[in-house]
Each structure stands twice: as C-alpha cells, then as structure tokens.
Amino acid sequence: MNFRRIDEHTLGISLDERTSEKDVAEIWQVFNGGGSATFTVAELVSEADAAFPSPLARTSKFLTHSVFNRYHSETEMMRYLKRLEARDLSLTTSMTPLGSCTMKLNAASEMVPISWAEFSRIHPFAPLRQTRGYQTLFQQLEHWLGEITGFAGISLQPNAGSQGEFAGLLVIRAWHANRGQPHRNICLIPTSAHGTNPASAVMAGLNVVAVACDKEGNIDASDLRAKAEAHRADLAALMVTYPSTHGVFEENIREICDIVHEYGGQVYMDGANLNAQVGLCRPTDLGADVCHLNLH
C-alpha cells in the first residue's frame, strides 16, 4: 500500500472505482495495529448523508434535453453512439481534407496493450522503486527516438501534437532567454501550416508573422528571407512542417533553416509526418532545432 505523507498529522490515500470493500477494510486494519475494524463499509454508507449543504445544493433543473432521457437500454445507447460516429468524417468514409497528421491509422493490436493492468493501473505518484519497468520502457524509447531524429534530448511528456508544439516553443523561448535575448518573440509561420501552429505560437507568447507560399504550397524562400530580415532583432522561430501539409518534401528545406539561423532564430519542425522521414533522413540533418513527433 502507498500512502502519501502530507505533513506530520496528514496522509493522502487514493481510491477509485476499482477499490473494493475488502481493500478499505485492509487499510483500516493497517491503522488499527493489524486488528480488524469494529465497523464495516456498509454501516458507514448507511449513516452517510449524501445531501449537499445549502447554498451548495442545486435548485435548478439539469439534464433536461431529450437526448438525456431518450435511451433506456444498452442497445439503444449503442445505436445512438453509432449514429454519432457515422456523422464523423474519417479515412473510413472519405478523404481527410486537411491535417496530414491524421491520415494514418493505429492498428487495434497496437492499442490493446494500453488497457493491460500492467500498464494502466499504476498511480502517477507511485515510488520509483515500483516503476522500474516503466523507466526501462521510457529510457529505451527516448534512446530510439534520439537515434532516428538526431536530437540530444527527448521528452515523452506532451501527449498530443498541439501540446508538443506548445512545449517545444516554450523551450525555444527559454533558450533565447538563457542567451540574454528574452525579447525575441516573432514566430514565422507559412500560410500552408496546420492551424495548431499559429495557435500554439500565440499561447507561447509569440507574435505570428505569415510567410507566403507558392502556387504548389512550397515556402517562398525570398519572402521568408525578407520577413526574417525585417524582424532580425526579434526573430524567435520558424514553424515548418516537413514533409509539408501537402505531403511534399520541400527541396530547399536546408536553405529555409539556414535563413532562420542566419537571423538568430530557431527552427521548430512540425513532425506530424515524421513517418515519411524515418530511415531516409533526420530532422537535425535538415537543420531543425526542436520537433514534436506524431508516430503511428
């Protein structure tokens, strides 16, 4: 059993829907010097008052929409959810119009292990000595990802591409601040970029400047240089997706990265399509400084 010591007189205990009455009785036994408690869970439940005290008690009606009262069997509920699913645009019914990072599917066999008790039932604050298997998995994955990307450090913390963008941009801002240039706050983003790119940049405290693309969706290098030079004193980063959202390997990607570095900025590579790079090239070979990885 793991108890969290808060102070000299307080312990924290985590219980959830998987906790049984037997588990609770065993916890009481720990605090009773090994002896069984003189009361039961059922007795305490019968004495508990589940009412909310005024003024915390709700007085207005809730869940009044018909959808909350229309389905009264598991079958009806399942069919309702299936109808909602059928309205979704996905690769199973159509072409995905934007968001090349979504144009991949994880096989069910890859997802099943996530539900194994050996993976899913560990508490996030469990002592390190009880999580050595997890640590081995993390270290191996970080090492492998480092090999295929070339980066010196890997973080498994963000759990989505958008969160990876936000975390990566914060790292770039911290890098500039550490070099005595915290004023650098301009982020160049091509007009063909994913919508999350400018959103993440704004959340990270950066000001977005759009970079033009040609008629085929490639970054206009001359416009990039002009924008980088215009903001040379405050340039923080360029966000670029490679291969691009259009699924194209831009031939001048190294020139693009060199231009940004020339004016003191860092290159954030959106790794939404990293699958297309694995075994062929690495983000660091192209000039990227930070990258999030969408691996499928």
C-alpha positions in Angstrom: 0.0 0.0 0.0 1.2 3.5 -0.8 0.2 6.4 1.4 1.3 10.0 0.6 2.7 11.8 3.6 1.4 15.4 3.5 2.6 16.6 6.9 3.1 15.4 10.5 -0.6 14.6 11.0 -2.0 14.0 7.5 -1.8 11.2 4.9 -3.2 11.1 1.4 -4.9 7.9 0.1 -6.2 7.4 -3.4 -9.2 5.3 -4.0 -11.2 4.8 -7.3 -14.0 2.7 -8.7 -11.7 -0.4 -8.6 -11.3 -0.2 -4.9 -13.3 -2.9 -3.1 -14.8 -3.0 0.4 -12.1 -5.6 1.2 -9.4 -3.0 0.2 -10.9 -0.4 2.5 -11.1 -2.9 5.4 -7.4 -3.7 4.9 -6.5 0.0 5.0 -8.4 0.3 8.3 -6.5 -2.8 9.6 -3.2 -1.0 8.9 -4.2 1.9 11.1 -5.7 -0.4 13.8 -2.4 -2.1 14.6 -3.2 -5.2 12.5 -6.6 -5.8 14.0 -9.9 -5.7 12.1 -12.1 -2.6 12.5 -15.2 -2.8 14.6 -17.4 -1.4 11.8 -18.0 -2.1 8.1 -18.2 -0.1 4.9 -21.9 -0.9 4.6 -22.5 0.5 8.1 -20.8 3.8 7.3 -22.6 4.1 4.0 -26.0 3.7 5.7 -25.1 6.5 8.1 -23.7 8.9 5.5 -25.6 11.9 4.4 -25.2 12.4 0.7 -27.1 15.7 0.6 -25.3 18.9 -0.4 -25.5 21.6 2.2 -27.2 24.9 1.3 -26.2 27.1 -0.6 -24.2 24.4 -2.5 -27.2 22.3 -3.3 -28.6 22.7 -6.9 -32.1 24.1 -7.1 -32.3 24.4 -10.9 -33.2 21.6 -13.2 -30.5 19.7 -15.1 -30.1 17.2 -18.0 -33.4 18.4 -19.4 -32.6 17.9 -23.1 -34.4 14.9 -24.6 -31.1 13.2 -25.5 -30.5 12.5 -21.8 -33.9 10.9 -21.4 -34.5 9.1 -24.7 -32.4 6.0 -24.4 -33.2 3.4 -21.8 -31.3 0.3 -22.8 -27.7 -0.5 -23.7 -28.7 -1.4 -27.2 -30.5 2.0 -27.8 -27.5 3.8 -26.4 -25.1 1.9 -28.5 -27.1 2.6 -31.7 -27.2 6.3 -30.7 -23.4 6.4 -30.4 -23.0 4.6 -33.7 -25.2 7.3 -35.4 -23.0 10.0 -34.0 -19.9 8.1 -35.2 -21.4 7.9 -38.7 -21.5 11.7 -38.9 -17.8 12.0 -38.4 -15.5 12.5 -41.4 -12.7 10.0 -41.4 -10.5 7.9 -43.6 -13.0 5.1 -43.4 -15.6 7.2 -45.3 -13.8 9.9 -47.2 -10.6 11.8 -47.9 -9.4 13.9 -44.9 -9.3 17.4 -46.5 -6.7 18.9 -44.1 -4.4 17.6 -41.4 -2.0 15.2 -42.9 -1.0 14.1 -39.4 -4.5 12.4 -39.1 -4.0 10.5 -42.4 -2.7 7.4 -40.5 -4.4 4.7 -38.5 -3.2 2.8 -35.5 -3.9 -0.9 -35.6 -6.1 -2.3 -32.8 -3.3 -4.7 -31.9 -1.1 -1.6 -31.1 -3.8 -0.1 -28.9 -4.7 -3.2 -26.9 -1.7 -3.2 -24.6 -2.6 0.2 -23.3 -5.5 -1.4 -21.5 -3.4 -4.1 -19.8 -3.4 -3.8 -16.0 0.4 -3.9 -16.0 0.3 -0.6 -17.9 -2.9 1.2 -16.9 -3.2 0.6 -13.1 -0.1 2.4 -11.8 -0.6 5.5 -9.8 1.2 8.6 -11.2 2.9 9.2 -7.8 4.0 5.6 -7.2 7.5 5.3 -5.7 10.3 5.0 -8.3 11.3 1.6 -7.0 7.8 0.3 -8.0 8.1 1.7 -11.6 11.4 0.3 -12.8 9.7 -1.4 -15.7 8.2 1.8 -16.9 11.5 3.6 -16.5 13.2 1.0 -18.7 10.5 1.4 -21.4 10.8 5.2 -21.3 14.6 5.1 -21.5 14.6 2.7 -24.4 12.0 4.7 -26.3 13.9 8.0 -25.7 17.1 6.4 -26.9 15.4 5.0 -30.1 13.7 8.3 -30.9 17.0 10.1 -30.4 18.6 7.8 -32.9 16.0 8.4 -35.6 15.8 12.1 -35.1 19.3 13.1 -34.1 18.2 15.3 -31.2 20.2 15.4 -28.0 17.2 15.2 -25.7 13.7 13.6 -25.9 10.7 14.4 -23.8 7.8 12.0 -23.5 5.7 14.5 -21.5 3.4 16.0 -24.2 0.6 13.7 -25.3 -0.5 15.4 -28.4 0.9 17.2 -31.4 -0.5 20.5 -30.3 0.9 20.0 -26.8 4.3 19.1 -28.3 4.2 22.4 -30.3 3.4 24.4 -27.2 6.2 22.7 -25.1 8.7 23.0 -28.0 8.1 26.7 -28.4 8.4 27.3 -24.7 11.8 25.5 -24.9 12.9 27.9 -27.7 11.7 30.9 -25.7 13.7 29.6 -22.7 16.8 29.1 -25.0 16.6 32.7 -26.1 16.1 33.9 -22.6 19.1 31.9 -21.4 21.2 33.6 -24.1 20.1 37.1 -22.8 17.6 37.7 -25.6 14.2 37.2 -24.0 12.8 39.9 -26.3 12.8 37.6 -29.3 9.1 37.0 -29.8 8.4 36.8 -33.6 7.4 33.4 -35.0 7.4 33.0 -38.8 4.7 30.5 -40.0 3.9 29.6 -43.6 0.4 30.2 -44.8 0.1 26.5 -45.5 0.7 25.4 -41.9 -1.6 23.4 -39.7 -4.0 25.7 -37.7 -2.5 24.5 -34.5 0.9 26.1 -35.4 -0.2 29.8 -35.0 -2.5 28.9 -32.1 0.4 27.2 -30.2 2.7 30.2 -31.0 0.2 32.7 -29.6 -0.3 30.6 -26.5 3.5 30.5 -26.0 3.5 34.3 -26.1 4.9 34.8 -29.6 3.7 37.1 -32.3 2.9 35.4 -35.6 4.1 36.7 -39.0 2.8 34.8 -42.0 5.2 33.6 -44.7 3.9 33.3 -48.3 3.8 30.0 -50.2 4.0 29.5 -54.0 1.1 28.1 -56.0 2.2 24.5 -55.2 2.2 25.1 -51.5 6.0 25.4 -51.0 7.5 28.1 -48.8 8.5 31.2 -50.7 12.2 31.4 -49.7 12.5 35.1 -50.9 9.5 36.1 -48.8 10.9 34.1 -45.8 14.2 35.9 -46.1 12.5 39.3 -46.3 10.4 38.6 -43.2 13.4 37.2 -41.3 15.5 40.2 -42.1 12.7 42.7 -41.2 12.4 41.0 -37.8 16.0 40.1 -37.3 16.2 41.8 -33.9 13.2 39.9 -32.5 13.1 36.7 -34.6 12.5 33.7 -32.3 11.5 30.8 -34.5 10.1 29.4 -37.7 7.5 26.7 -37.6 7.7 24.4 -40.6 6.0 21.1 -41.4 8.2 18.6 -43.3 7.1 16.8 -45.3 4.6 19.6 -45.8 0.9 19.5 -45.1 0.6 18.9 -48.9 2.7 15.7 -48.5 5.7 17.3 -50.3 9.4 17.1 -49.4 10.4 20.7 -50.0 13.7 20.7 -51.9 15.0 23.9 -50.3 14.3 22.9 -46.6 18.0 23.3 -45.7 18.1 26.8 -47.2 15.0 27.6 -45.3 16.6 26.5 -42.0 19.8 28.3 -42.8 17.9 31.6 -43.4 16.3 31.4 -40.0 19.5 30.6 -38.2 21.3 33.4 -40.1 18.9 35.9 -38.4 19.2 34.3 -34.9 16.0 32.2 -34.9 15.4 28.6 -34.1 13.6 26.1 -36.4 10.6 24.3 -35.0 9.8 21.3 -37.2 6.2 20.0 -37.0 6.8 16.3 -37.0 3.2 15.4 -38.0 4.6 13.4 -40.9 7.7 12.0 -39.4 6.9 8.5 -40.6 7.9 9.8 -44.1 11.4 10.7 -42.8 12.2 7.6 -40.8 15.0 5.7 -42.4 15.6 8.4 -45.0 16.6 11.5 -43.1 16.5 13.1 -39.7 15.1 16.5 -38.6 18.6 17.5 -37.3 20.2 16.7 -40.7 17.9 19.3 -42.2 18.5 22.0 -39.7 15.6 21.6 -37.2 16.3 22.6 -33.6 13.1 21.3 -32.0 10.5 18.9 -33.2 7.4 17.0 -32.0 6.8 13.5 -33.2 3.5 12.1 -34.4 4.4 8.4 -34.8 1.8 5.8 -36.0 
